[in-house]
Amino acid sequence: MQESKKALPVGAPYIHSRINVRLVKQLKQTGDVLDFHINSINHRSE
């Protein structure tokens, strides 16, 4: 993981942060969906 970071060119941090923003958004959406499913499962089991 650390090796690949050192090998990145100068412009990479900018691109990297763009990708990270997109990943974070996707992860948040996935988390919201998972929360929704978990909540509905919890309600069903009560």
CYANA upper distance limits for C-alpha pairs under 8 A (distance plus 0.5 A):
  1 MET  CA      5 LYS  CA      7.30
  2 GLN  CA      6 LYS  CA      7.14
  3 GLU  CA      7 ALA  CA      6.94
  4 SER  CA      8 LEU  CA      7.01
  8 LEU  CA     12 ALA  CA      6.32
 11 GLY  CA     15 ILE  CA      7.29
 12 ALA  CA     16 HIS  CA      6.16
 13 PRO  CA     17 SER  CA      6.51
 14 TYR  CA     18 ARG  CA      6.85
 15 ILE  CA     19 ILE  CA      6.76
 16 HIS  CA     20 ASN  CA      6.57
 17 SER  CA     21 VAL  CA      6.57
 18 ARG  CA     22 ARG  CA      6.93
 19 ILE  CA     23 LEU  CA      6.62
 20 ASN  CA     24 VAL  CA      6.44
 21 VAL  CA     25 LYS  CA      6.71
 22 ARG  CA     26 GLN  CA      6.75
 23 LEU  CA     27 LEU  CA      6.47
 24 VAL  CA     28 LYS  CA      6.50
 25 LYS  CA     29 GLN  CA      6.73
 26 GLN  CA     30 THR  CA      6.60
 27 LEU  CA     31 GLY  CA      6.43
 28 LYS  CA     32 ASP  CA      6.58
 29 GLN  CA     33 VAL  CA      6.74
 30 THR  CA     34 LEU  CA      6.60
 31 GLY  CA     35 ASP  CA      6.50
 32 ASP  CA     36 PHE  CA      6.66
 33 VAL  CA     37 HIS  CA      6.78
 34 LEU  CA     38 ILE  CA      6.52
 35 ASP  CA     39 ASN  CA      6.48
 36 PHE  CA     40 SER  CA      6.72
 37 HIS  CA     41 ILE  CA      6.61
 38 ILE  CA     42 ASN  CA      6.60
 39 ASN  CA     43 HIS  CA      6.68
 40 SER  CA     44 ARG  CA      6.68
 41 ILE  CA     45 SER  CA      6.85
 42 ASN  CA     46 GLU  CA      7.03
